[in-house]
Amino acid sequence: MAALAALLSPTAPSGASATQPLSPTSIFAPVSTPADSIFELSLFVLAVTAAIFVTVFGLLLYAVVRFRRKTNDDGTEPPQVYGSYEVELAWTIIPVLIVVALFLATARMIASTQHPAKPRNALDVVVIGHQYWWEYRYPAFDVVTANELHVPVSDAADPAPTFLTLLSADTDHSFWVPRLAGKTDLIPNHPNSMWIDPHETGLYLGQCAQYCGTQHAKMLLRVYVDSREDFDRWIEAQRRPAQADGAVARGRDVFETTACVNCHAVAGTAAGGRFGPDLTHFMSRDTIAAGAAANTPENLRLWIRNPDTLKPGSLMPAMNLSDADVNAVADYLESLR
Amino acid sequence: MTTASIPWMQSDVARRPLVERLHDWVTTVDHKRLGILYVVYALVLLVVAGIEAAIMRIQLMAPHNDFVSPQVFNRMFTMHGTTMIFFVAMPLVFGFANYLVPLMIGARDMAFPRLNAFSFWLTAFGGVLLHFSFLGGSGLYGAGTAPDVGWFAYAPLTAKTFSPGHSTDYWTLALLVSGFGSIGTAINILTTILCLRCPGMTLGRMPLFAWLSLTMAGLVILAVSPLSAAQMMLLVDRYLGGHFFDTQAGGSAVIWMHFFWVFGHPEVYVLVIPAFAVVSEIIPVFSRKPIFGYPVMVAATVCIGFISMSVWAHHMFTVGMSPAANGFFVLSTMAIAVPTGIKIFNWLATMWGGTIQFRTPMLFCTGFLFQFLIGGLTGVMLACAPFDWQLGGSYFLVAHFHYVIVGAILFALFGGFYYWFPKVSGRMCSETLGKLHFWLFLIGFHLTFDCMHVPGILGMPRRIYTYEPGRGWDAWNLWVTIGVVFQGLGTLVFVGNLVWSYFEGDRAGSDPWDAWTLEWSTESPPPVYNFAALPVVRSRRPLWDLKHPEDPDWKYEQ
């Protein structure tokens, strides 16, 4: 029971810090209205089904113990009972009532959460799922980034919800950050939308929840909920052209004269590929390869040399660069802030 | 007819050469032999698909494990799902129905014996074709060209663009071929039940097993046909430039989901209704009481059959349907809980006031009741669309449907094995080994699938070959994997028990359980013609009437 209580409580038992949930992806630690509503509905549904379970389980256990054949059984058959319409009627009507109650609660929650009118001050973000990474576009700011989504924190007095338009560039994907909202699929030719209004700053994790191909497992989601000031600062930084000083000219040269530019874009340069993640502000990201590894110099070089060792099945090919070229490209990317 | 012409019966006549006996099996049109072929075939593939599951569980027992590559893992879960549904569960329920339905309704064979044989061999060919894919391309160790698009094969992952080569074609053709076989078998079962019942066997006097098989057969015809249509459309997309599901050319991925789940959800009931059928035969006999509320049980089953055709889009709560559509499928899905609940209460009422003998078949049926209760309740939770937005597609969902498919369906069918083995082989199964099997499997099952709920709640999606540490999933995944070891041991004991008992078990006689339906009135194993003289029945329990002439059932039945 203690384990169950620990699971059900939004935060870990004493000892851990109060805001630290049992798991960074637990659905029982919601921090956004859609996730909050689902959590409340889940508790109601859990309570109802638990009550049914205890009742029926108890009856079954009683029957198994009470009516098992005794060792001194003389072999006479028990009374032959063929049925009873009164009893059958009772155990038809009661479940019908329970189902109606559950349905009404569910319908109410669907009506209040799915497709609400979009407030004027909502932040618009277009999310595009790719095999195996996420593209984020902020149309109001002309900002394109990848894999790490930044949104402002919202509060009841001054709501700042984020509306996500969900598109897919190739196969089906699903956007799932359990502490912020339930999942919504990204389906080609079938735009979807969802909204979040996280009321606590922090990093929220999730991942693609619809099988999308070989590297479905490492299509990780990172949502940074920033304070309003931090968010403004971040978006300003993203709008500025990336710095690339003269010291890394060789790396930039390699980047722009090999196939890298077919897939990757760096704003303000000749690189305009859209197949892979936009690298304009590469060093503003904590991770590479859609969250598969930390953005460290070693990982970056490993990744450029042979992406398959870090993320087998990734669609980025090994370019067979010399060690000098790998270093030069990495130096160039590390200058993009 | 002399026993010499029925060489597979236990007899003193010298056995014929192996080649001749094999030839007899391959060319047989006898419903009992075809039933056995289905079941043996399903058991072989149960072991294969179990090994595939074990490979997945070894890979997932720790974060960042590299036991297999992502592609091999994806092939394993595709093959595991496809095999378990189409080449284990379906053949098992067809095997049981094939063997038992004619015996239970007092018929000499199925309505179309040669169609029956043809259907089996189509199914068998489908499974062989599917597994043949392991040998192509990079061979067995790299898992060959086995399909890797999931058993649901969502578009557009199956389009030529995203699935080059032939792996998806193996999946499509294997299911298309076995689908034709399934439809043939269903037509056969339906016709047999409607046309070949013995004198006095009105629809209202059929054993519940026959009623439930009738419902199952109807569902197969209605569900497998759209699947076959979808397979053909997929082939047109891949080879003739069709654009049904090819989103790169403007096709619709959502249409594929509708086609697939219009099949996929009734399919769940195609499998679970025969499990209900087995339980409805075993519980009365071991409780020594007639089934409680026979007419209500029949009505509830038919009701489940109908409602199950209108719930498919609960698999699609996350694809962005309108709130109204979501609401409809929430209601229809929850509604199915009502007739299902009625059935559970009626089984319980059948046990109530009886003298329950916990022989192995009854043990498995009791396990079925407990586990189906939990699987059903988590199903009601997932029917709440918002709950599904969080936990659909997570390990919670995987736990839920394994509770139904393993905890309920497989447990019931295990019970059925122990119950009818004496009829089929003429020998009793070992009770000791049977109980060992039960307890090993029960422990393994709960370790595996109870623990699986938790990582789902903690945000673990399904179909990932590895995961990050620090998410609170590690320990649970390890327990899940340990449970698999117990289930594997249980399965070994089960197969060992069948083989040992076939040669060494005690002679069963025609009616070892003191049961009441017609199959127990003929010899064990039954002769090819089933009944020397066709029986005449006056009630739902013809053998009770024979054994209790002073107090026959027909006095009480309306």
Interface residues (C-beta under 8 A of the other chain):
Chain A: L7 L22 S23 P24 T25 S26 I27 F28 A35 S37 I38 L41 S42 V45 L46 T49 I52 F53 V56 F57 L59 L60 A63 V64 F67 R68 R69 K70 D73 E77 P78 P79 Q80 V81 Y82 G83 S84 Y85 V87 E88 W91 T92 P95 V96 V99 L102 F103 A105 T106 A107 M109 I110 A111 T113 Q114 H115 Q131 L166 D170 T171 D172 S174 W176 P178 A181 G182 K183 T184 D185 I187 P188 N189 H190 N192 S193 L205 G206 Q207 C208 A209 Q210 Y211 C212 G213 T214 Q215 H216 A217 K218 L220 P312 G313
Chain B: S69 P70 Q71 N74 D148 G150 Y154 P156 L157 F162 T247 Q248 G250 G251 S252 A253 V254 S287 R288 K289 P290 F292 G293 Y294 P295 V296 T318 V319 G320 S322 P323 N326 G327 V330 L331 M334 A335 A337 V338 G341 I342 I344 F345 N346 L348 A349 M351 W352 G353 G354 T355 I356 Q357 F358 T366 L369 F370 L373 I374 L377 T378 V380 M381 C384 A385 P386 F387 D388 W389 Q390 L391 G392 G393 S394 V454 I457 L458 G459 M460 P461 R462 R463 I464 Y465 T466 Y467 E468 G470 R471 G472 W473 H548 D551 D553 Y556 E557
